[in-house]
């Protein structure tokens, strides 16, 4: 993935965004599907610069204090308020997975489906407030939260940005392309409705139009902002992420690549080697 041609098209400002994205490298690494993880990185490269430093609540009324200022979310990782909120959301949403019946000790077919849900939920948790104060693809970042920020993010992520990604990365094709579209659609739907009854559609949690991913993101976003229960324990969140990590869910110990590295010069092709993967490693997306 790190050698795909599209990374060469990024501007200096976009690479600077990816330097800032080291603050959420672990959440991004929770996305095991190569093409979905690559697309998430591509979107982060196109973030508005204020995405990394803005508070989670522009008025300070609706989120705990640590989500409205720079803080250390886990040991050694300091982030802005909005990014801190995304860490909170992901931790809370992953805890909700157990309540929805997902179990790493389930039969293999169920674990594979769980891993797919985890990837969609990870992507949605990271990107749900990407357009918090305006459409970053238009250079917008207002001094207040946009009332339709979920809808804007969902539309842009599932539409023009995805189209641009596919042009830049011709390596994504066939079954991988079909899978990417399916997972992006699922994650975008969750992003669109992540603020529940306050979104334009005003869907209640019981609505049949919502999926488990939709509901888990809603719960993660809502409960992570409630001051009575939102005390953030970075070590506990790390433990939660480890329990839901790709190797735990898929059972095939896939090594997680770094967030992204600048493409290296092309090397001479090596001799083709026999496939050394185990028969238990078909969950490669």
C-alpha positions as CSV (number, residue, x, y, z in Angstrom):
1,X,0.0,0.0,0.0
2,X,2.8,2.4,0.8
3,X,4.1,2.2,-2.7
4,X,0.9,2.9,-4.5
5,X,1.3,5.6,-7.1
6,X,-1.3,8.0,-5.7
7,X,0.9,9.1,-2.7
8,X,3.2,10.8,-5.2
9,X,0.4,13.2,-6.1
10,X,0.1,14.7,-2.6
11,X,1.2,18.2,-2.1
12,X,3.6,19.4,0.5
13,X,0.6,20.8,2.6
14,X,-1.1,17.4,2.4
15,X,2.1,15.6,3.6
16,X,2.2,18.1,6.5
17,X,-1.4,17.0,7.3
18,X,-0.1,13.4,7.4
19,X,2.6,14.4,9.8
20,X,-0.1,15.8,12.1
21,X,-2.0,12.6,11.6
22,X,0.5,10.7,13.6
23,X,-1.7,11.7,16.6
24,X,-4.3,9.2,15.4
25,X,-1.9,6.6,13.9
26,X,-3.2,3.8,16.2
27,X,-6.9,4.4,15.4
28,X,-6.0,4.4,11.7
29,X,-4.1,1.2,12.2
30,X,-7.2,-0.5,13.5
31,X,-8.5,-0.5,9.9
32,X,-7.3,-3.8,8.6
33,X,-8.7,-3.5,5.1
34,X,-5.9,-2.1,3.0
35,X,-8.0,-0.1,0.6
36,X,-10.2,1.4,3.3
37,X,-7.2,2.3,5.4
38,X,-5.5,3.9,2.4
39,X,-8.7,5.9,1.7
40,X,-8.8,7.1,5.3
41,X,-5.2,8.3,5.1
42,X,-6.0,10.0,1.8
43,X,-8.9,11.9,3.4
44,X,-6.7,12.9,6.4
45,X,-4.2,14.3,3.9
46,X,-7.0,16.6,2.6
47,X,-8.1,17.8,6.0
48,X,-8.4,21.4,6.9
49,X,-5.4,22.4,9.0
50,X,-7.6,23.5,11.8
51,X,-9.0,20.0,12.1
52,X,-6.0,19.1,14.1
53,X,-6.2,21.9,16.6
54,X,-9.8,22.9,17.0
55,X,-11.8,22.2,20.1
56,X,-14.5,19.6,19.9
57,X,-17.2,22.1,21.0
58,X,-16.8,25.6,19.5
59,X,-18.8,27.1,22.4
60,X,-17.3,24.9,25.1
61,X,-20.8,23.9,26.3
62,X,-21.3,20.4,25.0
63,X,-18.1,18.5,25.5
64,X,-15.9,17.8,28.5
65,X,-13.0,20.2,29.1
66,X,-10.3,17.8,27.9
67,X,-12.1,17.5,24.5
68,X,-11.9,21.3,24.1
69,X,-8.1,21.8,24.5
70,X,-4.8,20.1,23.8
71,X,-4.3,17.1,26.0
72,X,-2.5,13.8,26.3
73,X,-5.0,11.1,25.3
74,X,-2.7,8.2,25.7
75,X,0.9,8.2,27.1
76,X,3.1,10.2,24.8
77,X,0.4,11.4,22.4
78,X,-0.8,15.0,22.7
79,X,-3.7,16.1,20.4
80,X,-6.1,18.9,19.9
81,X,-9.6,18.8,21.3
82,X,-11.4,17.5,18.2
83,X,-8.9,14.7,17.8
84,X,-9.1,13.9,21.5
85,X,-12.9,13.6,21.0
86,X,-12.4,11.1,18.1
87,X,-10.2,9.0,20.4
88,X,-13.0,9.1,23.0
89,X,-15.6,8.2,20.5
90,X,-13.6,5.2,19.2
91,X,-13.0,3.9,22.7
92,X,-16.6,4.2,23.6
93,X,-17.9,2.7,20.3
94,X,-15.5,-0.2,20.6
95,X,-16.8,-1.0,24.1
96,X,-20.3,-1.0,22.6
97,X,-19.3,-3.7,20.2
98,X,-19.5,-6.3,23.0
99,X,-23.0,-5.2,23.9
100,X,-24.0,-5.7,20.3
101,X,-22.9,-9.3,20.5
102,X,-19.6,-9.2,18.7
103,X,-17.1,-11.7,20.2
104,X,-13.5,-12.5,19.2
105,X,-14.0,-16.1,20.3
106,X,-16.9,-16.6,17.9
107,X,-16.7,-19.0,15.0
108,X,-14.4,-17.9,12.2
109,X,-17.2,-16.7,9.8
110,X,-18.6,-14.5,12.6
111,X,-15.1,-13.1,13.4
112,X,-14.6,-12.1,9.8
113,X,-18.0,-10.2,9.7
114,X,-17.0,-8.6,13.1
115,X,-13.7,-7.5,11.6
116,X,-15.5,-5.9,8.7
117,X,-17.8,-4.0,11.2
118,X,-14.8,-3.0,13.2
119,X,-13.1,-1.5,10.1
120,X,-16.2,0.5,9.2
121,X,-16.7,1.7,12.8
122,X,-13.0,2.7,13.0
123,X,-13.2,4.7,9.8
124,X,-16.4,6.4,10.9
125,X,-15.1,7.2,14.3
126,X,-12.0,8.9,12.8
127,X,-13.9,10.8,10.1
128,X,-17.3,11.6,11.8
129,X,-16.3,15.2,12.6
130,X,-14.0,15.8,9.6
131,X,-16.4,18.5,8.3
132,X,-17.2,19.8,11.8
133,X,-17.0,23.5,10.8
134,X,-17.4,23.3,7.0
135,X,-16.4,21.4,3.9
136,X,-12.6,21.0,4.1
137,X,-12.4,20.3,0.3
138,X,-13.6,23.9,-0.2
139,X,-11.2,25.4,2.4
140,X,-14.1,26.0,4.8
141,X,-13.6,26.1,8.5
142,X,-16.0,28.5,10.3
143,X,-15.9,29.6,13.9
144,X,-18.9,27.4,14.8
145,X,-20.1,23.9,14.3
146,X,-22.0,23.3,11.1
147,X,-25.5,21.9,11.8
148,X,-25.2,19.6,8.8
149,X,-21.5,18.6,9.3
150,X,-22.4,14.9,9.3
151,X,-24.4,15.1,6.1
152,X,-21.6,17.2,4.5
153,X,-18.9,14.7,5.5
154,X,-20.9,11.7,4.3
155,X,-21.7,13.3,0.9
156,X,-18.1,14.4,0.3
157,X,-16.5,11.1,1.5
158,X,-18.8,8.9,-0.5
159,X,-18.8,11.1,-3.5
160,X,-16.2,13.4,-4.9
161,X,-13.3,12.5,-2.6
162,X,-13.8,8.8,-3.3
163,X,-13.9,9.6,-7.0
164,X,-10.6,11.5,-6.7
165,X,-9.0,8.7,-4.7
166,X,-9.9,6.1,-7.4
167,X,-8.3,8.3,-10.0
168,X,-5.1,8.7,-8.0
169,X,-4.9,5.1,-7.1
170,X,-5.6,2.9,-10.1
171,X,-4.3,-0.1,-8.1
172,X,-7.8,-0.2,-6.5
173,X,-9.9,-2.3,-8.8
174,X,-12.0,-5.4,-9.1
175,X,-13.2,-7.0,-5.9
176,X,-11.1,-4.5,-3.8
177,X,-13.0,-1.6,-5.4
178,X,-16.3,-3.3,-4.8
179,X,-15.4,-3.9,-1.2
180,X,-14.2,-0.3,-0.7
181,X,-17.4,1.2,-2.1
182,X,-19.5,-1.1,0.2
183,X,-17.5,-0.2,3.3
184,X,-17.4,3.5,2.5
185,X,-21.2,3.6,2.0
186,X,-21.7,1.9,5.4
187,X,-19.3,4.2,7.2
188,X,-20.7,7.3,5.4
189,X,-24.2,6.4,6.5
190,X,-23.1,6.2,10.1
191,X,-21.3,9.5,9.8
192,X,-24.4,11.1,8.3
193,X,-26.5,10.0,11.2
194,X,-23.9,10.1,14.0
195,X,-25.8,12.8,16.0
196,X,-29.0,10.8,16.0
197,X,-32.2,12.6,16.6
198,X,-30.3,15.9,16.1
199,X,-29.4,15.1,12.6
200,X,-31.6,16.3,9.7
201,X,-33.2,12.8,9.3
202,X,-34.0,12.8,13.1
203,X,-33.9,9.0,13.2
204,X,-34.5,7.4,16.6
205,X,-32.2,4.5,17.7
206,X,-34.9,2.0,17.1
207,X,-35.3,3.0,13.4
208,X,-34.9,0.1,11.0
209,X,-33.0,2.5,8.7
210,X,-30.0,2.3,11.1
211,X,-27.4,-0.4,11.1
212,X,-25.4,-1.7,14.1
213,X,-22.4,0.5,12.9
214,X,-24.7,3.5,12.8
215,X,-26.0,2.9,16.4
216,X,-22.5,2.1,17.8
217,X,-21.1,5.4,16.4
218,X,-24.1,7.3,17.8
219,X,-23.6,5.8,21.2
220,X,-19.8,6.4,21.1
221,X,-20.3,10.0,20.1
222,X,-23.1,10.8,22.6
223,X,-21.8,9.1,25.7
224,X,-18.2,10.2,25.1
225,X,-19.5,13.8,25.6
226,X,-21.5,13.2,28.7
227,X,-19.6,14.8,31.6
228,X,-21.0,12.4,34.1
229,X,-19.3,9.4,32.5
230,X,-16.8,10.8,30.0
231,X,-13.7,10.7,32.1
232,X,-11.0,9.5,29.7
233,X,-8.6,6.7,30.7
234,X,-6.0,6.5,28.0
235,X,-4.5,3.2,29.3
236,X,-8.0,1.7,29.3
237,X,-8.7,2.9,25.8
238,X,-5.4,1.3,24.6
239,X,-6.4,-1.9,26.2
240,X,-9.8,-1.7,24.4
241,X,-8.2,-1.1,21.1
242,X,-5.8,-4.0,21.6
243,X,-8.7,-6.3,22.4
244,X,-10.3,-5.4,19.2
245,X,-7.1,-5.2,17.1
246,X,-6.9,-6.8,13.6
247,X,-4.9,-9.8,14.8
248,X,-7.3,-10.6,17.6
249,X,-10.4,-10.4,15.3
250,X,-9.2,-12.0,12.2
251,X,-7.1,-14.8,13.7
252,X,-4.4,-14.4,11.1
253,X,-1.9,-12.0,12.7
254,X,-1.7,-9.5,9.9
255,X,1.0,-7.0,10.6
256,X,-0.3,-3.5,10.7
257,X,1.6,-1.1,8.5
258,X,2.6,2.3,9.7
259,X,0.2,5.1,8.9
260,X,2.0,5.9,5.6
261,X,5.5,6.6,4.5
262,X,6.7,8.7,1.6
263,X,7.0,6.4,-1.4
264,X,10.4,4.9,-1.8
265,X,12.2,4.7,-5.2
266,X,11.1,1.6,-7.2
267,X,13.3,-1.4,-6.8
268,X,14.2,-4.1,-9.2
269,X,11.5,-6.8,-9.2
270,X,12.4,-9.8,-7.0
271,X,12.0,-13.4,-8.1
272,X,8.5,-14.7,-7.6
273,X,8.2,-16.7,-4.4
274,X,5.7,-19.4,-3.4
275,X,2.8,-18.2,-1.2
276,X,3.9,-18.8,2.4
277,X,0.7,-17.6,4.0
278,X,-1.2,-20.0,6.2
279,X,-4.6,-21.5,5.2
280,X,-6.1,-19.4,8.0
281,X,-5.1,-16.1,6.4
282,X,-7.9,-15.5,3.9
283,X,-9.1,-12.4,5.7
284,X,-6.9,-10.0,3.8
285,X,-9.7,-7.9,2.2
